[in-house]
Each structure stands twice: as C-alpha cells, then as structure tokens.
C-alpha cells in the first residue's frame, strides 16, 4: 500500500513551484541535450563538468530522503513530481502534459529529442512503452476505473522518428477489477506503435471501491 501525504500548499505556492522547480527541470533537460550533442573542446567540457558538479553539490545541501513519491494538496491537486513521464521536477520526463476526458481517454502532443534515441534518429522502444504505460493508466483513471499495470503489450508497426508525436489511450472495456486499455503513438504519417494493456485495481485499494462497479 502506498503512503499518502497531504501538503498544505496554497495556489500561489503551487504556481511558484511550477515556475521554480519546473524551470530548473526544464533547464536541466536543455543541459542533457547539449551534453549529447556538444562538440566543444575537451578542456571546455572538463570546465563545464566542474561547474555542473558544483551546482549539484549546492542542490544536495537540502533534499528529501528517497524518492519524491506522490502527495495531494487540500483541494485534491496531485503532486507526482518525480514521475519519469509527467513529473514536474524530473528532467528525465520529456515532459508529457496529459489531457483527459471522463469517458476514459487521455492524450498528449509531445516532442522527443536526442535524449530519447534508440536506433539512429528513432525513439527507443522502451521509451515508447514508458509513455504508453503512463497514458494508458491515466485513461483508466480518467474513466473512473483506475488500476496498476498488469500487462502491457506493444506492437511496433514501424520506427518512431524523434520529433513531434501524438500519444493517446482509451478504455476499451472493463471486467470487474480489470480495465482494458488501448493506445497508440503517431507521427505525421500515422500510427507507429500500438498498445494493449490490462490495469488492475490492487487489493488494498478495493476496500473503498463502489461495490456495484465490480459486480
């Protein structure tokens, strides 16, 4: 069972967090991209390394133990800022800004650059799986049938090019505690990856579920 905490933050504090912590994460994404593609001289790269190490030490001066986890504000705002796909503070996240609809759909327009490469010029297949897993889970939750990934099966129809992409997922059906979700990644020419997943409401979460939902 997950620990759940409530953070008493005002809307102004949340907005400041988005600007400050989110701004740092975005700047770090730029740094990652620059490291991958830089052709500066070795001496310059070594000098930058020393500066980055110094900046890291400054941030280490005060930090939480372990991972960020998930918290909620009093008004129900979710703060999963360490998430590897949508996390505000996570520079690994592309990031993906997900939109939802209550019938059980989730979608996002994203840009994947050099940091997400697998085959030359193409998105790493594991990155595609990572993002589709997130979108499928959000679709299940948006439709009132949340769960954790039980299975996720992907069909790679062709290589997914780096650049601008569309990701979407939708509930196909539900069976008791199981929610079946489909999804896809597309570029300008059409679908590149398809996904089928089963999301299962964990036992510890079923106690508070509406009985009629699972008959």
C-alpha positions, 0 to 999 in steps of 0.5 A, a space after each residue: 500500500 502506498 503512503 499518502 501525504 497531504 501538503 498544505 500548499 496554497 495556489 500561489 505556492 503551487 504556481 511558484 513551484 511550477 515556475 521554480 522547480 519546473 524551470 530548473 527541470 526544464 533547464 536541466 533537460 536543455 543541459 542533457 541535450 547539449 551534453 549529447 550533442 556538444 562538440 566543444 573542446 575537451 578542456 571546455 567540457 572538463 570546465 563545464 563538468 566542474 561547474 555542473 558538479 558544483 551546482 549539484 553539490 549546492 542542490 544536495 545541501 537540502 533534499 528529501 530522503 528517497 524518492 519524491 513519491 506522490 502527495 495531494 494538496 487540500 483541494 485534491 491537486 496531485 503532486 507526482 513530481 518525480 514521475 519519469 513521464 509527467 513529473 514536474 521536477 524530473 528532467 528525465 520526463 520529456 515532459 508529457 502534459 496529459 489531457 483527459 476526458 471522463 469517458 476514459 481517454 487521455 492524450 498528449 502532443 509531445 516532442 522527443 529529442 536526442 535524449 530519447 534515441 534508440 536506433 539512429 534518429 528513432 525513439 527507443 522502444 522502451 521509451 515508447 512503452 514508458 509513455 504508453 504505460 503512463 497514458 494508458 493508466 491515466 485513461 483508466 483513471 480518467 474513466 473512473 476505473 483506475 488500476 496498476 499495470 498488469 500487462 502491457 503489450 506493444 506492437 511496433 508497426 514501424 520506427 518512431 522518428 524523434 520529433 513531434 508525436 501524438 500519444 493517446 489511450 482509451 478504455 476499451 472495456 472493463 471486467 470487474 477489477 480489470 480495465 482494458 486499455 488501448 493506445 497508440 503513438 503517431 507521427 505525421 504519417 500515422 500510427 507507429 506503435 500500438 498498445 494493449 494493456 490490462 490495469 488492475 485495481 490492487 487489493 488494498 485499494 478495493 476496500 473503498 471501491 463502489 461495490 456495484 462497479 465490480 459486480 
